[in-house]
Amino acid sequence: MTKSIFFCAKCKTYTLNDKTCPNCEGRVVSPQPARFSIEKEKKYSIYRRRLLKEEMKD
């Protein structure tokens, strides 16, 4: 089983605990940024093009 590293938002330290920080019992979060998905952009591209087309007419 692999473990991830977590970051304590309260005392700004890193830990392997996924529930709470062992130093200050603060909340831990994942230090990695949120995943970006290009699929979401594709999903709404037809509406974006339609809006641009309407703006060009005016």
C-alpha positions in Angstrom: 0.0 0.0 0.0 1.4 3.4 -0.9 1.2 6.4 1.3 0.8 10.0 0.3 2.3 13.0 2.0 0.0 15.5 3.5 0.4 19.2 4.6 -0.9 20.6 7.9 -2.7 23.9 7.3 -2.3 25.0 10.9 1.4 24.5 11.7 2.7 24.3 8.1 4.4 20.9 8.4 4.3 17.7 6.3 3.1 14.4 7.6 2.1 10.9 6.5 -1.0 10.9 8.6 -4.2 11.4 6.5 -6.5 12.4 9.4 -4.9 15.0 11.6 -1.4 16.5 12.3 0.5 14.7 15.0 2.1 18.0 16.2 -0.9 20.3 16.6 -4.0 18.0 15.8 -4.7 20.4 12.9 -6.4 19.6 9.6 -4.2 18.0 6.9 -4.6 18.6 3.2 -3.0 17.2 0.0 -0.2 19.6 -1.1 -0.7 18.7 -4.8 -2.7 21.1 -6.9 -6.1 20.1 -8.2 -6.1 18.0 -11.4 -6.8 19.9 -14.7 -9.1 18.3 -17.2 -9.3 19.4 -20.8 -12.5 17.4 -21.2 -14.4 20.1 -19.3 -13.3 22.7 -21.9 -14.5 20.4 -24.7 -17.8 19.9 -23.1 -18.8 23.6 -23.3 -16.9 24.5 -26.4 -20.0 24.6 -28.6 -21.6 27.2 -26.3 -18.5 29.3 -26.2 -18.3 29.3 -30.0 -22.0 30.2 -30.3 -21.5 33.1 -27.9 -18.5 34.4 -29.8 -20.4 34.1 -33.1 -23.3 36.1 -31.7 -21.0 38.8 -30.4 -19.4 39.1 -33.8 -22.7 39.8 -35.4 -23.5 42.8 -33.2 
